Amino acid sequence: MQTPALFAITEQAKRRIESVKKEHEAKINTKVIVAIMWLDCALNNERLQSQPAIGFYDDRTEIESDISIIDGMEMVLAVSENDKVHFIGKTLDYDDSRFFIR
């Protein structure tokens, strides 16, 4: 389903997501849906800074109503209502080592 864009994704981030997605699909031999998550430093004893993270759902039926198409990619923004503020109206980017929001 086409929905209003919650956030944008740069070409660098899209390429990285597609690359990791293809690797994961080959590993588990099934199609997946991208999950965009938020890694909060408070939840990991501040070992890592707060940042976006990528994961996958392998059962589409569980998340069908949550799937959005953002910049041509099917994905789920898998964050709490409070964490949506990190994404709404912003841009997901990738810098050769990590995802970040700008």
C-alpha positions as CSV (number, residue, x, y, z in Angstrom):
1,M,0.0,0.0,0.0
2,Q,1.3,3.5,-0.8
3,T,1.3,5.7,2.3
4,P,2.5,9.2,2.8
5,A,6.3,9.1,3.4
6,L,7.2,9.2,7.1
7,F,10.8,9.9,6.2
8,A,13.2,9.8,3.3
9,I,16.0,7.4,2.5
10,T,19.2,8.4,0.7
11,E,20.5,6.3,-2.2
12,Q,23.5,5.2,-0.1
13,A,21.1,3.9,2.7
14,K,18.9,2.2,0.1
15,R,21.9,0.4,-1.5
16,R,23.1,-0.8,1.9
17,I,19.6,-2.0,3.0
18,E,19.2,-3.8,-0.3
19,S,22.6,-5.4,0.0
20,V,22.1,-6.6,3.6
21,K,18.5,-7.7,2.7
22,K,19.8,-9.9,-0.2
23,E,22.5,-11.5,1.9
24,H,19.9,-12.3,4.6
25,E,17.4,-13.7,2.2
26,A,20.1,-15.9,0.6
27,K,21.1,-17.1,4.1
28,I,17.5,-18.1,5.2
29,N,16.2,-18.9,1.7
30,T,13.1,-16.7,2.0
31,K,11.9,-13.2,1.2
32,V,11.9,-10.7,4.0
33,I,10.5,-7.3,4.8
34,V,12.9,-4.6,6.1
35,A,12.4,-3.4,9.7
36,I,13.8,0.1,10.6
37,M,14.4,0.2,14.3
38,W,15.9,2.6,16.8
39,L,18.8,1.5,19.0
40,D,18.7,3.6,22.2
41,C,21.9,4.1,24.1
42,A,20.1,4.0,27.4
43,L,19.0,0.4,26.7
44,N,22.6,-0.8,26.0
45,N,24.4,0.9,28.9
46,E,25.6,3.5,26.5
47,R,28.0,1.1,24.8
48,L,26.7,2.3,21.4
49,Q,25.3,5.7,20.6
50,S,21.6,6.0,19.8
51,Q,21.1,5.3,16.1
52,P,18.9,3.6,13.6
53,A,19.3,-0.1,13.0
54,I,18.0,-2.5,10.3
55,G,16.4,-5.8,10.9
56,F,14.0,-8.1,9.0
57,Y,10.6,-9.8,9.3
58,D,10.3,-13.2,7.5
59,D,6.6,-13.6,8.1
60,R,4.7,-11.0,6.2
61,T,1.4,-12.0,7.6
62,E,2.4,-10.8,11.1
63,I,3.1,-7.2,9.9
64,E,1.0,-6.8,6.8
65,S,-0.9,-3.8,8.2
66,D,2.3,-2.1,9.3
67,I,4.1,-2.2,5.9
68,S,4.8,1.1,4.3
69,I,6.5,1.9,1.0
70,I,9.1,4.6,1.5
71,D,11.2,5.8,-1.5
72,G,10.1,2.6,-3.3
73,M,11.1,0.2,-0.6
74,E,8.7,-2.0,1.4
75,M,9.4,-1.6,5.1
76,V,8.1,-1.4,8.6
77,L,9.0,1.4,11.0
78,A,9.4,-0.9,14.0
79,V,9.7,1.7,16.8
80,S,7.7,2.8,19.7
81,E,5.4,5.8,19.3
82,N,8.0,7.8,21.4
83,D,10.8,6.8,19.1
84,K,9.0,7.9,15.9
85,V,10.2,11.4,16.5
86,H,13.7,10.3,15.5
87,F,12.4,9.5,12.0
88,I,9.3,11.6,11.0
89,G,10.2,14.2,8.5
90,K,13.9,13.3,8.5
91,T,16.3,11.3,6.2
92,L,17.8,7.9,6.8
93,D,21.4,7.8,5.5
94,Y,24.4,5.5,5.6
95,D,28.1,6.5,5.8
96,D,30.0,3.2,5.0
97,S,29.9,2.1,8.6
98,R,26.5,2.9,10.1
99,F,23.0,4.2,9.5
100,F,22.2,7.7,10.9
101,I,19.4,10.2,10.7
102,R,19.8,13.7,9.4
